[in-house]
């Protein structure tokens, strides 16, 4: 399996790259800036510089089985650019370079304008004519994002409170390593053109 991870130097991306290497995949990542640390000095990891907002100018030197798209934003000023316009870039990148499959990591929770842009991004992928898998996640936590650990503890506590637990159940925290595992498991299976929630695991 040869995969290209968009946003591979991010929180989830690093976990996906690490697990993909363990599985023996060929691994590349695309970002505006190279990642830092031991993972990104591994000669088995190929860095491709590029910006999804200028995807027509990106030419890939390999044939990829999958694009795994992890690019996104929760910041109001960049919601449209990174959650919507960047999806157009993902589709353009796939079409220009003949990549047949896209997995997009979306979200099932968040403030209204954030979720709206994530759904708009999903629609772009779904209408592309490419094979796709869309995975919607709740809260993702792990040591690579220290602030997520305290938030995860608070949400897990809230879920156990009878009167308010249901309100928090859809965002039940999932470790980033499990999210990466579910992403790679999804592309290994035969099912395509699928939208599903990330399974909640503690």
TAGI-V433607 format. One record per backbone hydrogen bond with DSSP energy under -1.0 kcal/mol. CO is the residue of the C=O (numbers start at 1). NH is the residue of the N-H. Records with the same first field share a line. If there is no record, write none. Layout:
BEGIN
CO=NH / NH
END
This chain:
BEGIN
1=26
2=65 / 66
3=28
4=68
5=30
6=70
7=10
10=14
12=16
13=17
14=18
15=19
16=20
17=21
18=22
19=23
20=25
21=24
26=3
27=46
28=5
29=48
30=7
31=50
38=41
42=45
46=29
48=31
51=54
52=55
54=57
55=58
66=4
67=103
68=6
69=105
75=78
78=82
79=83
80=84 / 85
81=86
84=88
85=89
86=90
87=91
88=92
89=93
90=94
91=95
92=96
93=97
94=99
100=131
101=67
102=133
103=69
104=135
106=137
111=115
112=116
113=117
114=118
115=119
116=120
117=121
118=122
119=123
120=124
121=125
122=126
123=127
125=128
131=102
132=193 / 194
133=104
134=196
135=106
136=198
137=108
139=174
141=176
142=145
145=148
146=149
147=151
148=152
149=153
150=154
151=155
152=156
153=157
154=158
155=159
158=161
161=165
165=168
168=171
169=172
174=141
175=179
176=180
177=181
178=182
179=183
180=184
181=185
182=186
183=187
184=188
194=134
196=136
END
